[in-house]
Every structure is written in C-alpha cells, then in structure tokens.
Amino acid sequence: MDRGVKRYAARPSRPRPTTIRDVAREAGVSVASASRSLNGLANVSKGTRERVLGAAASLRYVPDTAARTLSTRRSDTIGVMLPDLHGEFFSEVIRGADMAARARGLHLLVSTSHGDATEAAAAMRSMRGRVDGLLLMSPHVDADLLADNLADDLPTVLINTRVDGRPHASFCVDNHAGAMAVVKHLAEAGRSVAHIAGPADNFESQERRRGYRDALGAAAGVILHGDFTEESGYRAGILLAEMTERPDAVFVANDTMAIGCLLALAEKGVRVPLDMTVAGFDDIPVARLIRPSLTTVRTSIADLSRRALERLAAAIWGEDETKNGLEIVQPHLVLRESSAWQVTTPAKTAVGQAER
C-alpha cells in the first residue's frame, strides 16, 4: 500500500425512491391517470383507481409533498394557532380540529402565541406558504394585526376571537350568557357569590366577568384575579378561605382555575359544597372525575373546533361561498356535586337544559 494515499470503502448506494412514473408503469396507466387516481379526482374509472392504489401500496410509494404543493398549490395542511398548548382546554381544541382534518385527509400544523401579541404576529407569518388555511384563537388579535401579518387570500376561521371589519368566519361561545346562568344558579336563596376572573385582556374572560356582574347587579361581590392556570386558582382559593366574611359561593372563570380553588379550599378545611359552592366554565373532561365533581358551563370546545375546521376546509375547496359571518354557540349549565346543596332536579336555564 502506498504511503500517504488514503483509501475509502465504497459507500453503499441508496435505493432510488419510488416515483409516480414507477406507479404508473406498474399499474399499466399513464402518469396523468396515476396522478388523478392518487389525488382522488373524479375523472378516472374505478378500475384504474384500484390498480393505481394497489401499485402504490405494493411499491410503498410516498408522494413528493413539495412537488405536489408546487403543482397543486395546496399543502393539505391546516395551520392552528392557539394562545397556549398547556392544559385540557387546548387539548380539546386540537382534538376536535384533528378529527375533522383526518376525515378530509388533512394535517395540522400547530403553533402558539404564548400570550404575546408579537409572538402571535410571528406565528402567523410563519404559516405563510405552508398551510392552505388557518384556524386562529388569540386574545391579542385585532384587525390591524391580521391585516399586517396574514395574506389576504389565506382562508381563515376565528375561534372565540372577535375581530370586526375583517372578512373571516368566526365561531364564538356565548360566554356572557353562560356566566349569567351559572351565577344565577349559585346565587339562589340570596347566597353571596365571589368571582375568580381570568386575564384582564382576554375576550372570553371579559365576557364571563361581564356575565357575573350582570347576573348579580348591585349584589356583585369580591372579584379576585387569575390567569386561567390552576396555580392562580389555588392562590385565589386560599384568599377566599381566609376571608373574615367568606362568600357562600364562587364562580371561577374556567375549570382549570376552579380545580386549583377546590384544592385550596380543601387544604383550608372549607367543605365544598356545605361551606362554599364552586362552579367553573368549559366542562373539561376532568371536571366530572374530580371529587367533588365540578358544576360548570359546557362549551363543547372539541365540537366547536371540529365545526370551525369543516367550515375552513369548505372555504378552501370552494364548497362554501360564505367567507365571513359570526356563529354564536350557546353553552349550557351542568350541575354536579360542587353545588349539590341546591340540586334536586335538572333546572332549565337561559342557555339550555341543565345536566348532571
């Protein structure tokens, strides 16, 4: 062996990826027919489609997504932008959207604004050219932010986000009516009701706080401030338990904070519902599993996000010519153990039939 001469072992060649031409050859059809079959287009016979799909499966063909996007101008991807990803509420949002996406052969690209307007703008810009449409939930979005950061031709549907003056469909829970119903329930027999509110700049929190005040009028009591987290509910619960004149009940702006409040009250020896009744908002899955089980307002958020995605997909594919419009979703009261001191039979409320 000559000194100073390095010898390298030959690298094994990588197998060539299967192309649509291979699929067409295997199925005995043209490339155009193979493409139409794989893309689910109608102008191809059943027999041809079956041969092409069989050939694709046999050859383990994986479509070139980048090339397909260039040719069809679609990515089959839906952007979902949320304020946060932590907690059962946002898991339910994603679950509902994912159910509808899978039914249409679509994929989700999820991002978060982390509760910040600047990050919300950056997240929207990051979706450009990567998604066919956008589901957007953010307390920081206004008309100017959308105009500056979203392409005008990108189909967008808003969830619990009110933006006036923009051509976007919007699905919103009637937070005000839901809050009024649960507060009136807690205030029966003249009981005093406190409120643990969510973030001051959050639209849902504002509407729930407004419902609390409108339900009680001059009888509105103490309002403690939280941030929709379990920790903030716990801190507020400690303050309630230590009050000299403790309220009889507390309406908490979401279930996550209500669970933290229940923990604090239990640690302080305040019995729920005997010493104080507690109610939340959203009806996240764990609300029925904790003890005492939580009286709350059901928003069916997974169903809401499912419907929002279906509306978005219809707009993308030209199945729905209605590009804007607000749909108000009515929640309803769910009575459970945390307010069981006054539960006898399900009571009809302003927002529907109460349930256990």
For each residue, the residues with C-beta under 8 A, 3 or more apart:
1: 5 7
2: 5
3:
4:
5: 1 2
6:
7: 1
8:
9:
10:
11:
12:
13:
14:
15:
16:
17: 62
18: 22 23 59 60 61 62
19: 22 23 61 64
20: 23 24 31 34 35 38 61 63
21: 24 25 31
22: 18 19 25 26 59 61
23: 18 19 20 26 27 34 38 52 55 56 59 61
24: 20 21 27 29 30 31 33 34 52 55
25: 21 22 28
26: 22 23 55 58 59
27: 23 24 34 48 51 52 54 55
28: 25 51
29: 24 33 34 37 48 51 52
30: 24 33 34
31: 20 21 24 34 35
32: 35 36
33: 24 29 30 36 37 44 48 52
34: 20 23 24 27 29 30 31 37 38 52 55
35: 20 31 32 38 39
36: 32 33 39 41 43 44
37: 29 33 34 40 41 44 48 49 52 53
38: 20 23 34 35 52 53 56 63
39: 35 36 72
40: 37 105
41: 36 37 44
42:
43: 36
44: 33 36 37 41 48 49
45: 48 49
46: 49 50
47: 50 51
48: 27 29 33 37 44 45 51 52
49: 37 44 45 46 52 53
50: 46 47 53 54
51: 27 28 29 47 48 54 55
52: 23 24 27 29 33 34 37 38 48 49 55 56
53: 37 38 49 50 56 57
54: 27 50 51 57 58
55: 23 24 26 27 34 51 52 58 59 61
56: 23 38 52 53 59 61
57: 53 54 60 61
58: 26 54 55
59: 18 22 23 26 55 56
60: 18 57
61: 18 19 20 22 23 55 56 57
62: 17 18
63: 20 38 67 68
64: 19 67 68
65: 68 69 75
66: 69 70
67: 63 64 70 71
68: 63 64 65 71 72 74
69: 65 66 72 73 74 75
70: 66 67 73
71: 67 68
72: 39 68 69
73: 69 70
74: 68 69 132 316
75: 65 69 130 131 132
76: 105 106 107 132
77: 106 107 108 109 130 131 132
78: 97 101 106 107 108 109 131 132 133 134 135 309 312 313
79: 108 109 110 111 127 130 131 133 134 135
80: 93 94 97 108 109 110 111 134 135
81: 110 111 112 113 120 123 124 127 134 135 136 137 138
82: 85 90 93 94 110 111 112 113 137 138
83: 90 112 113 114 115 137 138 139 140
84: 87 90 112 114 115
85: 82 90 94 110 112
86: 90
87: 84 90 91 229 256 284
88: 91 92 255 256 284 285 286
89: 92 93 254 255 256 282 284 301
90: 82 83 84 85 86 87 93 94
91: 87 88 94 95
92: 88 89 95 96 284 285 301 302 305
93: 80 82 89 90 96 97 137 159 301 302 304 305
94: 80 82 85 90 91 97 98 108 110 305
95: 91 92 98 99 302 305
96: 92 93 99 100 301 302 303 304 305 306 309
97: 78 80 93 94 100 101 108 135 305 306 308 309
98: 94 95 101 102 108
99: 95 96 102 103 302 306
100: 96 97 103 104 305 306 307 309 310 313
101: 78 97 98 104 106 107 108 309 313
102: 98 99 105 106
103: 99 100
104: 100 101 313
105: 40 76 102
106: 76 77 78 101 102 132 313
107: 76 77 78 101
108: 77 78 79 80 94 97 98 101
109: 77 78 79 80 127 130 131
110: 79 80 81 82 85 94
111: 79 80 81 82 123 126 127
112: 81 82 83 84 85 119 123
113: 81 82 83 116 117 119 120 123 138 140
114: 83 84 119
115: 83 84 119 139 140 199
116: 113 119 120 140
117: 113 120 121 140 145
118: 121 122
119: 112 113 114 115 116 122 123
120: 81 113 116 117 123 124 138 140 141 145
121: 117 118 124 125 145 148 149
122: 118 119 125 126
123: 81 111 112 113 119 120 126 127
124: 81 120 121 127 128 134 136 145 146 149 150
125: 121 122 128 149
126: 111 122 123 130
127: 79 81 109 111 123 124 130 131 134 154
128: 124 125 151 154
129:
130: 75 77 79 109 126 127
131: 75 77 78 79 109 127 134 154
132: 74 75 76 77 78 106 155 316
133: 78 79 154 155 156 157 312 313 315 316
134: 78 79 80 81 124 127 131 150 154 155 156 157 312
135: 78 79 80 81 97 156 157 159 305 308 309 312
136: 81 124 141 156 157 158 159 161
137: 81 82 83 93 158 159 160 161
138: 81 82 83 113 120 141 161
139: 83 115 161 199 201 202 203 204
140: 83 113 115 116 117 120 145 201
141: 120 136 138 145 146 158 161 163
142: 145 146 163
143: 146 147 163 164 165 166
144: 147 148
145: 117 120 121 124 140 141 142 148 149
146: 124 141 142 143 149 150 156 163 166 168
147: 143 144 150 166
148: 121 144 145
149: 121 124 125 145 146
150: 124 134 146 147 154 156
151: 128 154
152:
153:
154: 127 128 131 133 134 150 151
155: 132 133 134 312 315 316 323
156: 133 134 135 136 146 150 168 312
157: 133 134 135 136 168 169 170 171 308 309 311 312 315
158: 136 137 141 161 162 163 168 169 170 171 172
159: 93 135 136 137 170 171 172 304 305 308
160: 137 171 172 173 175 203 204
161: 136 137 138 139 141 158 170 172 203
162: 158 170 172 203 326
163: 141 142 143 146 158 166 168 170
164: 143
165: 143
166: 143 146 147 163 324
167: 323 324
168: 146 156 157 158 163 323 324
169: 157 158 308 311 312 315 322 323 324 325 326 327
170: 157 158 159 161 162 163 324 325 326 327
171: 157 158 159 160 304 307 308 311 327 329
172: 158 159 160 161 162 175 326 327 328 329
173: 160 178 204 299 301 304 328 329 331
174: 177 178 328 329 330 331 351
175: 160 172 178 179 204 207 208 211 281 331
176: 179 180 207 208 210 211 214
177: 174 180 181 211 330 331 350 351
178: 173 174 175 181 182 208 211 281 297 299 331 332 333 351
179: 175 176 182 183 207 208 209 210 211 212 215 251 281 297
180: 176 177 183 184 211 212 214 215 350
181: 177 178 184 185 297 332 333 349 350 351
182: 178 179 185 186 251 279 281 295 296 297 333
183: 179 180 186 187 193 195 211 212 215 216 251
184: 180 181 187 188 215 349 350
185: 181 182 188 279 295 333 335 339 342 347 349 354
186: 182 183 191 193 248 249 250 251 277 279 339
187: 183 184 190 191 192 193 215 216 219 249
188: 184 185 191 342
189: 342
190: 187
191: 186 187 188 248 249 277
192: 187 219 221 247 248 249
193: 183 186 187 212 216 219 220 221 247 248 249 250 251
194: 221 222 223 224 240 247 249 250 251
195: 183 209 212 220 221 222 223 224 250 251 252 253
196: 223 224 225 226 232 233 236 237 250 251 252 253 257 258 261
197: 200 205 208 209 212 223 224 225 226 253
198: 202 204 205 208 209 226 227 228 253 254 257
199: 115 139 202 205 226 227 228
200: 197 205 206 225
201: 139 140
202: 139 198 199 205 206 228
203: 139 160 161 162 206 207
204: 139 160 173 175 198 207 208 253
205: 197 198 199 200 202 208 209 228 253
206: 200 202 203 209 210
207: 175 176 179 203 204 210 211
208: 175 176 178 179 197 198 204 205 211 212 253 281
209: 179 195 197 198 205 206 212 213 223 253
210: 176 179 206 207 213 214
211: 175 176 177 178 179 180 183 207 208 214 215
212: 179 180 183 193 195 197 208 209 215 216 220 223 251
213: 209 210 216 217 220
214: 176 180 210 211 217
215: 179 180 183 184 187 211 212
216: 183 187 193 212 213 219 220 221
217: 213 214 220
218:
219: 187 192 193 216
220: 193 195 212 213 216 217 223
221: 192 193 194 195 216 247
222: 194 195 243 247
223: 194 195 196 197 209 212 220
224: 194 195 196 197 236 239 240
225: 196 197 200 232 236
226: 196 197 198 199 229 232 233 235 236 252 253 257
227: 198 199 232
228: 198 199 202 205 232 253 254 256 257
229: 87 226 232 233 256 257 260
230: 233 234 256 257 259 260 263
231: 234 235 260
232: 196 225 226 227 228 229 235 236 257 260
233: 196 226 229 230 236 237 252 256 257 258 259 260 261 264
234: 230 231 237 238 260 261 263 264
235: 226 231 232 238 239 260 264
236: 196 224 225 226 232 233 239 240 252 257 260 261 264
237: 196 233 234 240 241 260 261 262 263 264 265 268
238: 234 235 241 242 264 267 268
239: 224 235 236 242 243
240: 194 224 236 237 243 246 247 250 261 264 265 270 276
241: 237 238 246 264 265 268 269 270
242: 238 239 268
243: 222 239 240 246 247
244:
245:
246: 240 241 243 270 275 276
247: 192 193 194 221 222 240 243 250 276
248: 186 191 192 193 276 277
249: 186 187 191 192 193 194 276 277 278 279 339
250: 186 193 194 195 196 240 247 261 276 277 278 279
251: 179 182 183 186 193 194 195 196 212 279 281
252: 195 196 226 233 236 255 257 258 261 278 279 280 281
253: 195 196 197 198 204 205 208 209 226 228 257 280 281
254: 89 198 228 257 258 280 281 282
255: 88 89 252 258 259 280 281 282 283 284 286 287 294 296
256: 87 88 89 228 229 230 233 259 260 280 282 284
257: 196 198 226 228 229 230 232 233 236 252 253 254 260 261 280
258: 196 233 252 254 255 261 262 278 279 280 281 287 294 296 338
259: 230 233 255 256 262 263 280 286 287 290 294
260: 229 230 231 232 233 234 235 236 237 256 257 263 264
261: 196 233 234 236 237 240 250 252 257 258 264 265 278
262: 237 258 259 265 266 272 278 290 292 294 338
263: 230 234 237 259 260 266 267
264: 233 234 235 236 237 238 240 241 260 261 267 268
265: 237 240 241 261 262 268 270 272 275 276 278
266: 262 263 269 270 272
267: 238 263 264
268: 237 238 241 242 264 265
269: 241 266
270: 240 241 246 265 266 275 276
271: 274 275 276
272: 262 265 266 275 276 277 278 292 338
273: 276 277 278 292 337 338 339 340 341
274: 271 341
275: 246 265 270 271 272
276: 240 246 247 248 249 250 265 270 271 272 273
277: 186 191 248 249 250 272 273 295 338 339 341 342
278: 249 250 252 258 261 262 265 272 273 294 295 338 339
279: 182 185 186 249 250 251 252 258 294 295 296 297 338 339
280: 252 253 254 255 256 257 258 259 283 287 294 295 296 297
281: 175 178 179 182 208 251 252 253 254 255 258 296 297 299
282: 89 254 255 256 287 296 297 298 299 301
283: 255 280 287 288 296 297 298 299 300 334
284: 87 88 89 92 255 256 287
285: 88 92 288 289
286: 88 255 259 289 290
287: 255 258 259 280 282 283 284 290 293 294 296 334 336
288: 283 285 293 294 336
289: 285 286 293
290: 259 262 286 287 293 294
291: 337
292: 262 272 273 336 337 338 340
293: 287 288 289 290 336 337 338
294: 255 258 259 262 278 279 280 287 288 290 336 337 338
295: 182 185 277 278 279 280 333 334 335 336 337 338 339
296: 182 255 258 279 280 281 282 283 287 334 336
297: 178 179 181 182 279 280 281 282 283 331 332 333 334 351
298: 282 283 331 332 333 334 355
299: 173 178 281 282 283 304 329 331
300: 283 303 304 329 331
301: 89 92 93 96 173 282 304 305
302: 92 93 95 96 99 305 306
303: 96 300 306 307
304: 93 96 159 171 173 299 300 301 307 308 329
305: 92 93 94 95 96 97 100 135 159 301 302 308 309
306: 96 97 99 100 302 303 309 310
307: 100 171 303 304 310 311
308: 97 135 157 159 169 171 304 305 311 312
309: 78 96 97 100 101 135 157 305 306 312 313
310: 100 306 307 313 314
311: 157 169 171 307 308 314 315 320
312: 78 133 134 135 155 156 157 169 308 309 315 316
313: 78 100 101 104 106 133 309 310 316 317 319
314: 310 311 317 319 320
315: 133 155 157 169 311 312 318 319 320 323
316: 74 132 133 155 312 313
317: 313 314
318: 315 321
319: 313 314 315
320: 311 314 315 323
321: 318
322: 169 325
323: 155 167 168 169 315 320
324: 166 167 168 169 170
325: 169 170 322
326: 162 169 170 172
327: 169 170 171 172
328: 172 173 174
329: 171 172 173 174 299 300 304
330: 174 177 351 352
331: 173 174 175 177 178 297 298 299 300 351 352
332: 178 181 297 298 349 351 352 353 354 355
333: 178 181 182 185 295 297 298 347 349 351 352 354 355
334: 283 287 295 296 297 298 354 355 356
335: 185 295 339 340 343 346 347 354 355 356
336: 287 288 292 293 294 295 296 339 340 356
337: 273 291 292 293 294 295 340
338: 258 262 272 273 277 278 279 292 293 294 295
339: 185 186 249 273 277 278 279 295 335 336 342 343
340: 273 292 335 336 337 343
341: 273 274 277
342: 185 188 189 277 339
343: 335 339 340 356
344:
345:
346: 335 353 354 355 356
347: 185 333 335 354
348: 352 353 354
349: 181 184 185 332 333 352 353 354
350: 177 180 181 184
351: 174 177 178 181 297 330 331 332 333
352: 330 331 332 333 348 349
353: 332 346 348 349
354: 185 332 333 334 335 346 347 348 349
355: 298 332 333 334 335 346
356: 334 335 336 343 346
